[in-house]
């Protein structure tokens, strides 16, 4: 049985984004997946990375967060809320991040989840990133909602490409730690469309869930194309 973790980050339980989360749970279960959900607002997840995240500090005098992550994970001294989410991610074959786009980015609670859960050590470190990253063999899928209309996004559109807007997440986070990053699903203009249009969009999302195993992936760098100082082997 395949396993999926859905990380949901929306403050309104009756939102369209929450309806997508519920549809994803049902759709993945229908495909035979074992499903876990981390509902960050419902859990009141603490998004603030700090020295309190480590029950025992490797260096009590000066906080270098990544070094404390590397020391605390194998010692089992991470804050319990972090340890539980790390276990969820390592358990899953597919990570789904479900959220509304805020200011060309993710909600703060989701950014904090990434900061605290994507540990230096098991997720990345040294030259262990992109196709050498710790999450190699796993897939990640962004399913997001936004207020803008489709024509506002694209190569010549007012806001530019959506994938470029979210490159910090798609490439700089998910791709960086080794996930195979699937083409995102975007629900456009959600706060302003009719109930019929919402129903149509939710049906489209359900079809995307049912076809997730055939969904194309974004192209990410391979370290095989760079030298030991990360310069391109073919500068042209």
C-alpha positions, 0 to 999 in steps of 0.5 A, spaced: 500 500 500 502 506 498 502 512 503 500 519 502 501 525 507 497 531 506 499 537 509 493 542 509 494 549 511 488 554 511 484 557 517 477 556 515 474 549 515 469 550 510 473 553 505 474 551 498 481 549 500 479 544 505 474 541 500 480 540 496 483 536 502 477 532 504 476 530 496 484 528 496 483 524 502 477 520 499 480 520 492 487 517 495 483 512 499 479 510 493 486 509 489 488 504 495 493 509 499 494 509 506 492 517 508 495 521 514 493 529 514 496 534 518 491 540 519 496 545 521 491 550 523 487 545 527 493 542 530 495 549 532 502 548 529 507 552 532 511 555 526 516 559 529 523 556 529 527 557 535 532 554 540 526 551 544 525 546 538 531 542 541 530 538 548 538 538 549 542 543 545 549 541 542 551 548 543 547 552 548 551 558 547 550 560 540 544 557 536 546 555 529 539 551 527 541 547 522 547 544 526 542 543 532 537 539 527 543 534 525 545 533 532 538 532 535 535 528 530 539 522 531 539 523 539 532 523 539 531 530 542 527 534 537 521 537 540 515 532 540 511 536 535 517 536 530 519 529 531 511 527 529 511 531 523 518 528 521 516 521 522 510 523 517 514 525 512 519 519 512 513 515 512 509 517 506 511 516 499 507 522 497 507 529 500 501 533 498 501 541 500 494 544 500 494 551 501 491 558 499 497 562 496 498 568 500 503 574 497 506 570 492 508 564 497 505 559 502 501 561 509 506 563 514 504 556 518 506 552 512 513 556 511 514 555 519 512 547 518 517 547 513 523 551 517 522 546 523 520 539 519 525 539 513 531 537 517 538 538 516 541 531 516 535 526 514 533 531 508 539 535 506 546 536 507 553 537 504 552 535 497 545 531 498 540 535 495 536 535 488 537 528 485 542 526 491 537 529 496 534 525 502 527 525 499 529 521 493 524 516 491 519 520 494 514 525 490 511 531 492 505 535 490 502 542 491 495 543 490 493 551 491 488 556 491 488 563 489 484 569 488 487 571 481 484 569 474 488 564 469 490 570 464 493 574 470 499 568 470 504 566 464 510 568 460 507 575 458 502 576 464 501 581 469 504 576 475 508 572 471 509 564 471 506 561 477 511 556 477 516 561 477 512 565 483 513 559 487 520 556 485 522 558 492 517 552 494 517 547 488 525 548 486 528 551 492 525 546 497 521 540 495 526 539 489 532 541 493 531 535 498 530 530 493 522 530 492 520 528 485 515 534 484 509 533 480 506 539 476 502 543 481 494 544 481 491 551 482 484 553 483 483 560 480 479 566 483 476 561 488 473 567 493 469 570 487 466 564 483 459 561 483 457 555 486 457 552 480 464 554 478 466 551 484 463 544 483 466 544 476 473 546 479 472 541 485 471 535 480 477 537 476 481 536 482 478 530 483 480 527 476 487 530 478 487 526 484 485 520 481 490 521 475 496 523 480 500 517 478 501 519 471 502 526 473 508 529 469 513 532 474 517 538 473 524 538 471 530 539 476 537 540 476 542 534 476 548 534 480 551 530 475 551 536 470 556 540 475 563 539 478 565 539 485 565 546 486 558 546 483 560 549 476 556 547 470 560 541 466 558 544 460 558 552 461 554 553 454 
